[in-house]
Amino acid sequence: GMYLMRQIGTRGVYANPVLPDFMVFLNWKELPWYWYGFDHFGFALAMVVVVPGALAFEMTRLIWDEFMNGNLSDQQRWVVEGLAVYEQSQAADRGREPYTLLLTTLSSAPIPLDQLENMAPSTENGYQDSLWYAESEGLVRFMIERGGRIGFGQFLTSIRDGRTFDDAVAAGYPGSWRTRGDVYPDWKRSLQ
């Protein structure tokens, strides 16, 4: 819509070459900074693809922070980042696209669970970061798709309530998994 409004230009009712008609009607004197670039179709198309995913990623992190009352332990980092990447891929309607190329590496040499839980991605190299995000997203996706959204919600609520990860897994997925150590091998098998 922003691109089309910029393309109208002098053909609009107010014949302003820079401002869309509604801005002229509202007495705006200059184009807002966030409208710059939308006169180019490529930029507008890129924004349609990038913005929903980026917003989903950041909104997931903000909602997590609120849900967890601002508490984020190192052990929880992979869950929140994996969930944020999962929601980003859902919002962008791209499925697993961001990390498809890393699936082969993950299926043959995944990061061990204890290392995944204690790794801080911003302190690692780029490839290791990407692998960490891919595995975090893969585990979250697996837990949601195999165990269901309700189970995942119960898992998150148990973490928020201060239960251990193993107790949270048992609470969220009774009958499926008892500990995070049960989830991990099932996830690895699903990559084959």
ChimeraX attribute file (.defattr): number of C-alpha atoms within 10 A of each C-alpha:
attribute: neighborCount
match mode: 1-to-1
recipient: residues
	/A:1	8
	/A:2	14
	/A:3	18
	/A:4	14
	/A:5	16
	/A:6	22
	/A:7	18
	/A:8	18
	/A:9	18
	/A:10	15
	/A:11	11
	/A:12	16
	/A:13	13
	/A:14	15
	/A:15	14
	/A:16	16
	/A:17	14
	/A:18	17
	/A:19	23
	/A:20	23
	/A:21	21
	/A:22	13
	/A:23	16
	/A:24	17
	/A:25	11
	/A:26	8
	/A:27	9
	/A:28	12
	/A:29	9
	/A:30	10
	/A:31	13
	/A:32	10
	/A:33	7
	/A:34	7
	/A:35	13
	/A:36	13
	/A:37	15
	/A:38	19
	/A:39	18
	/A:40	13
	/A:41	14
	/A:42	12
	/A:43	14
	/A:44	18
	/A:45	12
	/A:46	10
	/A:47	14
	/A:48	12
	/A:49	15
	/A:50	14
	/A:51	14
	/A:52	17
	/A:53	23
	/A:54	18
	/A:55	16
	/A:56	20
	/A:57	23
	/A:58	16
	/A:59	15
	/A:60	20
	/A:61	17
	/A:62	15
	/A:63	14
	/A:64	21
	/A:65	14
	/A:66	11
	/A:67	13
	/A:68	16
	/A:69	10
	/A:70	11
	/A:71	12
	/A:72	13
	/A:73	10
	/A:74	13
	/A:75	16
	/A:76	16
	/A:77	18
	/A:78	25
	/A:79	19
	/A:80	23
	/A:81	23
	/A:82	23
	/A:83	24
	/A:84	28
	/A:85	29
	/A:86	27
	/A:87	24
	/A:88	26
	/A:89	22
	/A:90	16
	/A:91	19
	/A:92	18
	/A:93	13
	/A:94	12
	/A:95	14
	/A:96	18
	/A:97	10
	/A:98	15
	/A:99	18
	/A:100	10
	/A:101	12
	/A:102	15
	/A:103	18
	/A:104	12
	/A:105	11
	/A:106	19
	/A:107	16
	/A:108	11
	/A:109	10
	/A:110	17
	/A:111	18
	/A:112	10
	/A:113	16
	/A:114	10
	/A:115	11
	/A:116	20
	/A:117	18
	/A:118	14
	/A:119	19
	/A:120	15
	/A:121	18
	/A:122	9
	/A:123	9
	/A:124	12
	/A:125	9
	/A:126	11
	/A:127	10
	/A:128	15
	/A:129	16
	/A:130	16
	/A:131	21
	/A:132	25
	/A:133	24
	/A:134	25
	/A:135	26
	/A:136	26
	/A:137	25
	/A:138	23
	/A:139	22
	/A:140	23
	/A:141	22
	/A:142	19
	/A:143	22
	/A:144	17
	/A:145	12
	/A:146	15
	/A:147	16
	/A:148	14
	/A:149	14
	/A:150	12
	/A:151	21
	/A:152	22
	/A:153	13
	/A:154	17
	/A:155	23
	/A:156	23
	/A:157	17
	/A:158	20
	/A:159	19
	/A:160	17
	/A:161	11
	/A:162	11
	/A:163	15
	/A:164	14
	/A:165	18
	/A:166	19
	/A:167	17
	/A:168	25
	/A:169	27
	/A:170	21
	/A:171	22
	/A:172	25
	/A:173	22
	/A:174	12
	/A:175	8
	/A:176	13
	/A:177	18
	/A:178	17
	/A:179	17
	/A:180	16
	/A:181	14
	/A:182	14
	/A:183	18
	/A:184	17
	/A:185	11
	/A:186	15
	/A:187	19
	/A:188	18
	/A:189	9
	/A:190	10
	/A:191	13
	/A:192	10
